[in-house]
Amino acid sequence: MEHRLGEHPLMALTIACILYALSIILINISPFFIGLYADTLHISLSEAGFVQTVDQAGGVLGAVLGFLLMPRLSWRTLAFVAALIATIANGATALADSYILLCLVRFVAGFGVVLLTTVSACILARAVVPDRAFGAGLTLSILLSALAIWTLNAIRVDYGYSLSLASGALWLAVAAGLALLLPRDLRGSTSAASALKPETGQRVRLMSGRIGLAALLLFATSANAGFSFTERIGLDNGLNPDAIANSFVIACLFSLVGCALPAVFGASGGRIKWLGATTIFFIVALWLFYIATTVTLYVAAFAIYISVFSMGLTYYMSVVAENDPDERYTRAIYIVNVVAQSIGPAIGSIVLIGYPVSVVFLIAPIPAIAALILVSYYTLRQRRDPLPS
């Protein structure tokens, strides 16, 4: 694998891990931005949730462009340009004084951020054990997200709501500088699946990659449908904004243990075991949000939710990466993730038109359960019908 990571594989993986973490901070703290959109422009919660959908629609474009350009261009160049665009757009968010302008700026921000995420995720997928690489990146992102929430809240208190909307530019500016340290020779694979073994094995392996992408879409839709409205469920349950922000920071720190499990254990014992545990605790976290009328319960809900969110993404993305020798499906991972990040808040926003926010947490587990059933069924079928030797 080392030759696929350039002349300095360890440096490439380390930088990619940091870039990946920096690029998904804004997704991790998106519930607080939804609240800020509503409070700053005096729009409804449904309209604010739709801004997140627009943001991720821009991300879909960024992921698709990454899919097309990564086999052709230097990944260092792509990562730098993406981070620069994202920095400028996030800074401009503070200047948006209308709903239309906010949607436009967030579309561009989503485009840049997810193009950066796509590039960095593809570098991590080239690690010998992708579960550990993705797990490390997601764990770091949680640690940085705690710092980002603290920063956002401090800016909101000292300088006002509008300027706090631009806080994401700080992290993406750091990413732009780091992107220039990626190896020059790091670029997409030019060979197709020439190293694949028998034709039957090739078909089965590629089908596993497609099943992984479908399951990733289902799980990420579930996770984003609930996550986008975690701040508002706290407010509806009687918690104040400062308590919610502090709870998120504390929960991020508690969740580091759970988030680090894939980085430490990889897929030891089989991914189905880990995905089953992830799904069960995901449902538990949603139930805790539903009943969280105290800070203690809210912190517990957030800590479990963040842990299983990270674990689910890690293991489903790794299913794709390990069954994708020509990197086609790996490049599509963040097309799928961002589609889910757009669909999830959209589902929540539609539900909110006629129902209270708590209903979102009742319907969110359904796609995640379907994802587990899909991967488990296909894995068990492979075990029952092994390939001919």
Wavefront OBJ file of the C-alpha trace (Angstrom):
o trace
v 0.000 0.000 0.000
v 2.867 2.353 0.673
v 3.558 3.193 -2.995
v -0.063 4.332 -3.316
v 0.545 6.936 -0.613
v 3.475 8.626 -2.324
v 7.111 8.728 -1.279
v 6.241 9.532 2.346
v 3.229 7.358 3.264
v 3.217 8.107 6.996
v 3.293 11.851 6.391
v 0.527 11.556 3.797
v -1.697 9.585 6.169
v -1.043 11.940 9.085
v -1.853 15.071 7.088
v -4.890 13.385 5.521
v -6.135 12.432 8.980
v -5.930 16.059 10.145
v -7.497 17.392 6.923
v -10.318 14.887 7.188
v -10.958 15.897 10.798
v -10.913 19.621 9.985
v -13.210 19.178 6.997
v -16.002 17.475 8.953
v -16.011 19.797 11.977
v -18.848 21.827 10.460
v -20.980 18.714 10.015
v -20.333 17.736 13.622
v -21.465 21.121 14.916
v -24.221 21.717 12.333
v -27.072 21.626 14.896
v -25.675 24.815 16.427
v -25.486 26.515 13.041
v -29.115 25.634 12.342
v -30.046 27.382 15.580
v -27.868 30.384 14.687
v -29.471 30.680 11.231
v -32.903 30.767 12.850
v -31.898 33.302 15.511
v -29.803 35.581 13.274
v -32.160 35.942 10.295
v -35.362 35.320 12.287
v -36.445 32.429 10.085
v -38.353 29.306 11.072
v -36.641 26.144 12.259
v -37.865 24.350 9.145
v -36.286 27.035 6.923
v -33.046 26.884 8.935
v -32.957 23.109 8.533
v -33.360 23.577 4.785
v -30.217 25.748 4.737
v -28.329 22.674 5.920
v -29.893 20.728 3.061
v -28.690 23.404 0.617
v -25.227 23.298 2.223
v -25.020 19.574 1.610
v -26.428 19.900 -1.895
v -23.327 21.995 -2.615
v -21.382 19.180 -1.002
v -22.858 16.699 -3.461
v -21.459 18.831 -6.303
v -18.066 18.928 -4.560
v -18.063 15.159 -4.073
v -19.042 14.534 -7.709
v -16.316 16.891 -8.929
v -13.834 15.087 -6.685
v -14.962 11.763 -8.150
v -14.270 13.058 -11.662
v -11.038 14.979 -11.032
v -9.156 12.795 -8.556
v -7.888 10.297 -11.165
v -6.578 13.214 -13.246
v -5.195 15.923 -10.951
v -2.770 16.171 -8.041
v -4.598 15.553 -4.775
v -2.536 18.260 -3.098
v -3.833 20.849 -5.572
v -7.422 19.682 -5.193
v -7.221 19.725 -1.387
v -5.727 23.237 -1.293
v -8.250 24.744 -3.728
v -11.129 23.073 -1.881
v -9.961 24.358 1.515
v -9.446 27.880 0.132
v -12.972 28.004 -1.345
v -14.431 26.686 1.903
v -12.506 29.253 3.975
v -13.764 32.181 1.908
v -17.374 30.951 1.838
v -17.469 30.294 5.581
v -16.091 33.753 6.246
v -18.727 35.251 3.949
v -21.509 33.514 5.902
v -21.259 36.276 8.518
v -22.133 38.836 5.825
v -25.278 37.092 4.584
v -28.205 39.362 5.419
v -30.985 37.534 3.589
v -32.235 33.976 3.377
v -31.423 33.646 -0.341
v -27.887 34.962 0.133
v -27.350 32.636 3.098
v -28.415 29.647 1.000
v -26.087 30.693 -1.833
v -23.062 31.168 0.439
v -23.688 27.878 2.241
v -23.990 26.053 -1.091
v -20.477 27.236 -2.015
v -19.200 26.410 1.487
v -20.597 22.901 1.240
v -18.983 22.461 -2.159
v -15.499 23.338 -0.895
v -15.720 21.434 2.380
v -16.874 18.169 0.850
v -14.372 18.305 -1.995
v -11.713 18.495 0.725
v -13.350 15.655 2.656
v -13.479 13.480 -0.468
v -9.775 13.895 -1.187
v -8.684 13.264 2.394
v -11.016 10.250 2.771
v -9.554 8.623 -0.342
v -6.053 9.005 1.095
v -7.166 7.355 4.356
v -8.821 4.535 2.400
v -5.370 3.548 1.107
v -4.176 2.666 4.603
v -3.431 -0.989 5.277
v -6.339 -1.106 7.774
v -8.849 1.545 6.646
v -11.024 1.002 9.752
v -8.192 2.344 11.892
v -7.402 5.243 9.567
v -11.030 6.380 9.337
v -11.454 5.819 13.067
v -8.453 8.004 13.855
v -9.716 10.795 11.588
v -13.201 10.733 13.067
v -11.876 10.626 16.629
v -9.693 13.661 15.977
v -12.675 15.426 14.414
v -14.675 14.964 17.618
v -11.870 16.421 19.726
v -11.581 19.405 17.388
v -15.373 19.776 17.283
v -15.435 20.230 21.049
v -12.909 23.044 20.633
v -14.927 24.451 17.711
v -18.129 24.586 19.772
v -16.309 26.308 22.604
v -14.891 28.833 20.095
v -18.271 29.387 18.422
v -19.995 29.960 21.744
v -17.272 32.361 22.915
v -17.563 34.382 19.698
v -21.367 34.411 20.007
v -21.192 35.755 23.567
v -18.460 38.338 22.916
v -19.154 39.457 19.338
v -22.690 38.427 18.448
v -24.515 35.783 16.447
v -23.527 36.948 12.967
v -19.773 36.769 13.507
v -20.045 33.363 15.163
v -21.403 32.026 11.856
v -17.975 32.706 10.328
v -16.072 30.654 12.916
v -15.730 27.715 10.536
v -13.322 29.765 8.419
v -10.691 29.493 11.180
v -10.468 25.702 10.876
v -10.560 25.638 7.100
v -7.780 28.205 6.828
v -5.605 25.811 8.831
v -6.631 23.041 6.436
v -5.581 25.124 3.420
v -2.085 25.518 4.868
v -1.787 21.819 5.708
v -2.974 20.761 2.259
v 0.185 22.269 0.766
v 2.237 19.759 2.805
v 0.722 16.732 1.055
v 3.197 14.848 -1.197
v 3.380 16.136 -4.759
v 3.169 12.656 -6.258
v -0.079 11.722 -4.536
v -2.827 11.224 -7.100
v -5.550 8.844 -8.230
v -5.111 5.287 -9.351
v -4.561 4.917 -13.068
v -4.949 1.158 -13.171
v -8.307 -0.547 -13.028
v -8.875 -3.791 -11.255
v -6.001 -5.644 -12.934
v -4.897 -7.192 -9.653
v -8.223 -8.896 -9.095
v -8.264 -12.639 -8.985
v -10.875 -14.844 -10.637
v -13.812 -13.256 -12.419
v -16.318 -14.667 -9.888
v -14.276 -13.263 -7.020
v -14.187 -9.912 -8.770
v -17.973 -9.797 -9.109
v -18.550 -10.776 -5.481
v -16.039 -8.238 -4.216
v -17.487 -5.408 -6.280
v -21.002 -6.332 -5.152
v -19.783 -6.071 -1.557
v -18.568 -2.551 -2.353
v -21.970 -1.601 -3.780
v -23.792 -3.107 -0.793
v -21.465 -1.106 1.471
v -22.344 2.132 -0.342
v -26.083 1.437 -0.056
v -25.780 0.641 3.660
v -23.654 3.755 4.213
v -26.387 5.867 2.601
v -29.046 4.382 4.876
v -27.048 4.703 8.085
v -25.827 8.241 7.349
v -29.383 9.347 6.508
v -30.544 8.088 9.916
v -27.670 9.711 11.739
v -28.094 13.096 10.057
v -31.895 13.144 10.381
v -31.574 13.106 14.166
v -28.294 14.960 14.574
v -29.414 18.116 12.796
v -32.045 18.795 15.448
v -30.228 17.782 18.634
v -29.851 21.391 19.747
v -33.555 22.127 19.289
v -34.728 19.008 21.119
v -32.625 20.204 24.050
v -34.321 23.606 23.946
v -37.754 21.974 23.686
v -36.899 19.849 26.719
v -36.203 22.969 28.783
v -32.402 23.329 28.544
v -30.841 26.738 27.889
v -28.423 27.452 24.965
v -25.315 27.723 27.160
v -26.088 24.415 28.874
v -26.565 22.753 25.489
v -23.268 24.088 24.115
v -21.387 23.038 27.249
v -23.089 19.638 27.151
v -21.886 19.133 23.602
v -18.296 19.930 24.556
v -18.407 17.577 27.552
v -20.094 14.863 25.484
v -17.403 15.144 22.804
v -14.756 14.442 25.410
v -16.676 11.468 26.841
v -17.327 10.115 23.341
v -13.628 9.951 22.470
v -13.407 6.484 24.014
v -16.207 5.153 21.822
v -14.969 6.958 18.706
v -11.476 5.520 19.186
v -12.674 1.891 19.221
v -12.288 1.394 15.434
v -8.842 3.008 15.510
v -7.749 0.640 18.286
v -9.481 -2.617 17.349
v -10.055 -2.263 13.614
v -12.558 -4.907 12.481
v -11.425 -7.503 15.022
v -14.094 -10.199 15.373
v -15.904 -9.082 12.218
v -17.611 -5.842 11.249
v -21.134 -7.226 11.687
v -20.543 -7.504 15.425
v -19.426 -3.874 15.617
v -22.220 -2.653 13.343
v -24.828 -4.515 15.402
v -23.600 -2.874 18.611
v -23.486 0.487 16.850
v -27.117 0.225 15.734
v -28.359 -0.794 19.186
v -26.604 2.100 20.903
v -27.754 4.464 18.170
v -31.361 3.676 19.089
v -30.531 4.099 22.788
v -29.028 7.538 22.099
v -32.111 8.693 20.176
v -34.361 7.552 23.022
v -32.201 9.450 25.530
v -32.514 12.632 23.457
v -36.269 12.147 23.433
v -36.447 12.044 27.245
v -33.452 14.320 28.059
v -34.896 16.963 30.377
v -31.686 17.254 32.414
v -28.139 18.142 31.450
v -26.905 14.734 32.630
v -29.225 12.842 30.294
v -28.456 15.246 27.450
v -24.696 14.749 27.860
v -25.177 10.964 27.942
v -27.345 11.085 24.808
v -24.812 13.224 22.935
v -21.812 11.145 24.027
v -23.399 7.882 22.891
v -24.735 9.453 19.688
v -21.387 10.927 18.663
v -19.626 7.621 19.418
v -21.964 5.487 17.341
v -22.166 8.073 14.556
v -18.385 7.853 14.234
v -18.288 4.060 14.519
v -21.054 3.535 11.973
v -19.397 5.769 9.389
v -16.019 4.130 10.000
v -17.175 0.558 9.507
v -19.525 1.170 6.587
v -16.870 3.234 4.770
v -14.342 0.482 5.413
v -16.662 -2.121 3.843
v -16.536 -0.007 0.690
v -12.784 0.669 0.777
v -11.822 -2.980 1.215
v -13.951 -4.099 -1.727
v -12.886 -1.481 -4.231
v -9.542 -2.210 -5.935
v -9.915 0.488 -8.599
v -11.099 3.131 -6.051
v -14.272 3.948 -7.951
v -16.605 3.275 -5.029
v -14.181 4.842 -2.555
v -14.288 8.103 -4.498
v -18.088 7.870 -4.321
v -18.163 7.506 -0.522
v -18.637 11.211 0.040
v -21.166 11.547 -2.739
v -23.209 9.069 -0.701
v -22.368 10.685 2.656
v -23.295 14.155 1.515
v -26.493 12.994 -0.149
v -27.359 11.534 3.259
v -26.341 14.773 4.979
v -28.770 16.554 2.678
v -31.609 14.006 2.847
v -31.422 13.666 6.642
v -32.143 17.317 7.523
v -34.697 17.443 4.680
v -36.631 14.555 6.220
v -36.527 16.306 9.580
v -37.635 19.611 8.058
v -40.605 17.956 6.324
v -41.647 16.220 9.542
v -41.413 19.533 11.437
v -44.034 21.103 9.184
v -46.794 19.156 10.912
v -45.235 17.595 14.009
v -43.057 18.562 17.008
v -39.288 18.087 16.818
v -39.449 15.015 19.072
v -41.079 13.007 16.253
v -37.846 13.245 14.246
v -36.138 11.115 16.885
v -38.799 8.422 16.571
v -38.400 7.932 12.801
v -34.602 8.391 12.600
v -33.627 4.773 13.512
v -35.517 3.155 10.609
v -32.881 3.546 7.833
v -30.053 2.549 10.225
v -31.820 -0.706 11.047
v -32.316 -1.342 7.316
v -28.554 -0.768 6.730
v -27.603 -3.374 9.317
v -30.065 -5.904 7.875
v -28.727 -5.330 4.356
v -25.049 -5.840 5.202
v -25.760 -8.725 7.581
v -27.885 -10.555 5.022
v -25.297 -10.206 2.264
v -22.412 -11.202 4.564
v -24.260 -14.281 5.852
v -25.182 -15.296 2.311
v -21.522 -15.103 1.305
v -20.614 -17.356 4.224
v -23.280 -19.899 3.245
v -22.217 -19.855 -0.419
v -18.414 -19.502 -0.427
v -16.545 -18.931 -3.676
v -15.218 -22.031 -5.443
v -11.553 -22.579 -4.753
l 1 2 3 4 5 6 7 8 9 10 11 12 13 14 15 16 17 18 19 20 21 22 23 24 25 26 27 28 29 30 31 32 33 34 35 36 37 38 39 40 41 42 43 44 45 46 47 48 49 50 51 52 53 54 55 56 57 58 59 60 61 62 63 64 65 66 67 68 69 70 71 72 73 74 75 76 77 78 79 80 81 82 83 84 85 86 87 88 89 90 91 92 93 94 95 96 97 98 99 100 101 102 103 104 105 106 107 108 109 110 111 112 113 114 115 116 117 118 119 120 121 122 123 124 125 126 127 128 129 130 131 132 133 134 135 136 137 138 139 140 141 142 143 144 145 146 147 148 149 150 151 152 153 154 155 156 157 158 159 160 161 162 163 164 165 166 167 168 169 170 171 172 173 174 175 176 177 178 179 180 181 182 183 184 185 186 187 188 189 190 191 192 193 194 195 196 197 198 199 200 201 202 203 204 205 206 207 208 209 210 211 212 213 214 215 216 217 218 219 220 221 222 223 224 225 226 227 228 229 230 231 232 233 234 235 236 237 238 239 240 241 242 243 244 245 246 247 248 249 250 251 252 253 254 255 256 257 258 259 260 261 262 263 264 265 266 267 268 269 270 271 272 273 274 275 276 277 278 279 280 281 282 283 284 285 286 287 288 289 290 291 292 293 294 295 296 297 298 299 300 301 302 303 304 305 306 307 308 309 310 311 312 313 314 315 316 317 318 319 320 321 322 323 324 325 326 327 328 329 330 331 332 333 334 335 336 337 338 339 340 341 342 343 344 345 346 347 348 349 350 351 352 353 354 355 356 357 358 359 360 361 362 363 364 365 366 367 368 369 370 371 372 373 374 375 376 377 378 379 380 381 382 383 384 385 386 387 388 389
